[in-house]
Each structure stands twice: as structure tokens, then as C-alpha cells.
């Protein structure tokens, strides 16, 4: 009888381990040809110049491309640098999570530890920076592109304000401060840390700071009101929240390998997001099994939507739509492709 009970117990344990292993290895199947055609038709019918990335086998994406004109300088390609804008916030958020795992910071760590000169810093935590409830505001832009991390941080500190209201307010300055904290905590520049911890391990060679990027490296926007000067001014002043240019392919690899393959982090972000008015934490909106984010600067718009349990994912990068069109497209992809 004891042998029988032991056998049943071991069998149950084996099944449990198999179930956990299966859950951890769960991955989306490659998208079929019919769906690829439907996604192309969506780009075409909405006159979206850009690319959509969806799951292929393993961690690789399939690319669907639509070109609204024949100008090769305006063609969005998966291996061509693209301004990430707010899609960069999840990179900064992931770096903060890793430092927390290394017990170098906590979400309750006060901003005062790093920037005591900021008004009310003793009442602001890293958690509040991660979920946009810090009360800090900064919508200023410099006249010329900022040069180097020191100038970026100095400009931010000189122009931010504290309204002392700890409610949801989506502000880039929260992630600019998180990037500065990463730099201070690691005794490294933010960009060097991102290269060392994320880019080099996966051989992601198309992650560049705005200062390393020339106009010819990037698909030019089809918005005639936006010039390269405006793009560099915007990206230079979005330190930690949009200063990086990343190819769509490299961005896919980052999200797939550092976010979707880290269910512990996503679950933690989910738990944190449920404590506030808007379900957002670490650079992404979270609803049930779905994480998503939008990135927008003048002339460039992008988004990603992923099911962090199945690893099903879709990304859109375009240089001819505005932010309202991006939000509409993101919702369409959420409902019609992700089935949410």
C-alpha cells in the first residue's frame, strides 16, 4: 500500500513538473498565410506606410510590409533604425526591475536618495515613477538637440515641476528620472548599461542613441511638417523615454526575450498595475493577459501588443500616420488579431 501511494505521489509530481514546464515553454504558433494577407490588406486599406511584425517559428517574426510610395528614403524596414519614443519605457522599466532583483533598489526607494534637490523628492518613490503617479511634470523642449547624458539630465532638472498630486499623469520625466537613477546606481551611463545588459547578450547591433544616428540611417517621415532637426530635438530630450533608435527586428527580440520570457517580471508588473487608477507599470499597459504600449514622436508612430502567457505578439511601425490613427490601429489589432 505504501509503495502504491509513493507511486501515485511520484506520478502526480511528474505531471506537475510537466505542466509547469509546458506553461513556461508555451509559445505562439507561426501566423498563417491567410492572416498575413489580412494584415497586409489592413495596412493597404488604411494607407499605412510601414511594417507589421507577427510571430513566426520560435522567437523570430514574420514581416508584412506596405509602401505607400516608391521613395526608398521613406520605406520602413525591419532592419532599419526607427525612433522608439515611448516604446523605450519598457526597456527602462526592465532595467529597474533587474536592479530590484539584484537588491540594489526597491520600489519604495525614495527619489530623494538620488536627487535630493528636486522639490518634494522625499515624497516620491521609484514605484511612483514606474506608474506615473509622481506628480512631476515637464513638457519643455530645448531649441537645439541636447548633447550627452549630463546635458540631458541638467535640462530635465531645470525644467521639471512638482504639482504634488500623486494621481495618474503620463509624463516622460518619470522615465527620464528612472534612466538617471539607473546611471547613478550602476556608475555607468544609461546608454552603456542598456548596451551591456540587453544589446550585447542578444547581439542586438541596431540599438543606437540619437547622437549616433544620421538622417540617412532612418526612414524619413512622410509628414512634410516634420524635419530632422525636430526629430533630434525630441529624441535628445526624451532621455530614457525615447532617446534610442532601434530597428523593428531588434525591438521584437528585446520584447520576446527580456519581457515575454520573464513571466515573473510581467506578473509583478501586473500586480503593481492593479493598485492604481490606470493599469500601467514599468512602461506597459496591462489588462488580463495582454501587455501593450504605444510610441509616438512627430512623424513616427509605433505600437506593440502581446499576450505574455502565449507569447503571441504583433508590432506596427509607421512613418505616415498620426497618434490618433496609431491608437485606432492599435485597438483594431488588439481586437481583430489578438482576439481581445
Secondary structure by P-SEA (a helix, b strand, c coil): caaaaaaaaaaaaaaaaaaaaaaaacccccccaaaaaaaaaaaaaacccbbbbbbccccbbbbbbbbccccccccccccccccccccaaaaaaaaaaaaaaacccccccccccccccccccccccaaaaaacccccccccccccccccaaaaaaaaaacccccccccccccaaaaaaaaaaaaaaacccaaaaaaacccccccccccccccccccccccccccccccaaaaaaaaaaccccccbbbcaaaaaaaaaccccccaaaaaaaaaaaaccccccccccccccccccbbbbccccccccccccccccbbbbbbccccaaaaaaaaaaaacccccc
